[in-house]
Amino acid sequence: MLIPVLLFIVGLLCLIKGGDWFVDGATGIARRFHVPELLIGATVVSIGTTLPEVMVSTTSALTGHGEIAYGNAIGSVICNAALIAAITIAVRPGKVDPKSLRTPVAFFFVAAAFYAGVAYTTGSFTRPVGLILLAMFVAYIVCNVLAMKNTPAPEEEEQAEEGSFAKELGLLVLGAALIAVGADLLVDNGTLIAQALGVPESVIALTFVALGTSLPELVTAITSLAKGHGALSLGNVIGANVFNLVLVSGVSVTLAPFSIPQNSTIAGMNASLVMDIPVMFAVMLLLTLPALIKGKLSRPQGIALLCIYAAFCAVQFSI
């Protein structure tokens, strides 16, 4: 039992460092080619911080652990909104630009409605469903590019610390490799730990694995908070949540279709349909509505989200 736990931790550390290097390398290359900072944050950084979820879910689906692939996507959305963004809001609430959030928020809820519709009507995620989700991902990227292509890159970016192209490319490759290794360790040993403790894989995926793969978003949030850019952190979290549904789920479902896990129930009904999906919608609504309507975030909002996340985890381990 000790060895799987240690390897699980090593996997988490690989994901954290890999995600960090990937983002640094991708951002450096993007800036080298004068891609606007907003576009970098909305696409490159969000994709980079979502890579752990992509690797974990894809590895899980391909090795026959659909419960982890399914739970990781939903769990990461909940973790990003109710823990990571919530910490940022609770510590330093502030104003946000509603216009910059409209596209990612709209895409998220369209994708979430489609995802939930499939879950409630068929209970099975087939390859065509995965292809539709990937099409949504492409559409989201295209919308971001079209919206920001005329935004000039700040001149001060030219004066930013410059590294060699080889170093940036090396960070990109090493980061991707570490993410792949970390994802493999996380899935294999997370499964062993779940089996040893008698805890369903779906619960492990919704809590520990989801938190582990969301650590790059947490690092980004803390860094943004320290620099006084709470709104940037919020944008990255929402963008990452879009990717969790359309990219993470899209890739894993397309490569290895799976069904909703049936091993946890609440009042005789599938726990995922009764709690997981509704909580996903609830925390995203609580996170985004005040920002869209009032253009600001409040400390009580962050505290409420943290309370929901604590209750969600407690219920997961009690069923």
FIBABA-478239 format. One record per residue (C-alpha): x, y, z. Coordinates in steps of 0.05 Angstrom, whole numbers, plus 5000, padded with zeros to 4 digits. Example, Ala and Ser with C-alpha at 12.3 -4.5 7.8 and 13.67 -1.06 7.14 Angstrom:
FIBABA-478239
524649105156
527349795143
end
This chain:
FIBABA-478239
500050005000
505850475016
508950404947
502450584909
501551194954
508751424942
508051314867
501351684867
504852274900
510552234849
505352244794
502252874823
509053214827
510553024755
503853324733
505153964771
512254074744
510453824675
504554294671
508954874695
514354734643
509254634587
505955294601
512655654606
515055354540
508455474503
507856184529
515056344510
514056084439
507456444432
510557104454
516456994408
511556994350
507857604378
501357264397
497157734441
497357584516
489757514520
489956974466
495556624502
491456604566
485056384533
488155834491
495355634504
495355704580
488455384588
490454804543
496954724581
493754714649
488554214623
493653734595
493953324659
486453194655
487153004582
492652504596
489352204658
482552124625
485351854560
489951364596
484151144641
479351034583
484450654542
486150194601
478850034615
477750514673
472150934645
469951124716
476351524725
475751844656
468552054670
469552264742
475952654728
472653124677
466653294721
470853294785
475953774754
470454264735
467754244806
474654304836
476654884790
470255274805
468855114878
476055064904
481155404860
476956004835
473656024904
480256114940
482056684892
475357024904
475356924979
482357204987
481957774937
475057924907
474758454854
471858714790
471858324725
470258484653
463758124635
465158184561
471457754566
467557204602
461457154556
464556704504
467756184551
461556184596
456856094538
461055524509
461555194577
454055164589
452554944518
457654374525
455154214595
447954174571
449953704515
454253284563
448553244614
443553084560
447652484538
448652254610
441252294628
438352004563
443251454543
448251384600
453451194548
458751634516
459851374446
465051574394
460152054357
459152414423
466652484430
467252764360
461753274374
465353494437
471853574398
468153984345
465854444401
473154504423
475254714353
469555214350
471555504417
478755604394
476555914328
471956404365
477656614411
482356714353
477357114313
475557544374
482857704391
486657694326
486358444321
488658554393
495858804388
501158484432
503458984486
510059304467
512959154535
512458414519
518258544472
522358724533
520358114572
525757634593
527957264531
530256554528
532856154470
527855824424
531255154438
530055244513
522755414503
521754814457
525454374507
520854604564
514854454520
517253744504
519753584575
513253854604
509053424558
513352814575
512752934651
505253024644
504752354607
508851994660
505152324717
498352154688
500351424680
502851384753
496651744778
491751284743
495250624758
496550774831
490051144843
486450524819
490550084866
489250534925
481750554910
481549794906
485449714971
480850195009
474549924977
472950624950
469650644881
474250904826
469151434808
469751734878
477351744875
476852074807
471952604830
476252794890
483652614893
485052524818
480953134800
484653554852
491353284829
490253434756
487554124774
493954324810
496654694748
490355134751
491555234825
498755444813
496455924759
491056204806
495956324863
500956644816
495657104787
493157274856
500157444880
500857924821
494058234832
490757924770
484857554801
480657654739
485957314697
485656714743
478056694737
478556704661
483556144661
479255714707
473055814663
477055674600
479955044632
472954814650
470854884578
476754454558
475153944612
468453804578
470053884505
477453694501
478653224560
472052844551
472252914475
479152584468
477852024518
470951854491
473251864419
479051394434
475350934482
467751024492
465150864561
458750874603
457051264666
459450884728
453950524765
457450344830
455050934873
447851084888
443851594928
436751394947
437350824898
439151274840
445851374804
449951854847
452952194786
446152384758
443352574826
449252974852
455553034809
452453354747
447653814786
453454054831
457554194768
452054654742
450854964810
458055174824
459055444754
452655854759
454756124827
461656294800
459656624735
452856964744
455157504792
461057654746
456657704685
451058104718
454758554767
461758544737
464858374804
466257804852
464957794927
468257454987
461657115009
461156814939
468056504947
466456245017
459855944993
463455574937
468655304986
463055055031
459654704972
466254364954
467354125025
460253845028
461153514960
467453154982
464252945048
458252645012
462752284962
466351905017
459951745055
456151394999
end
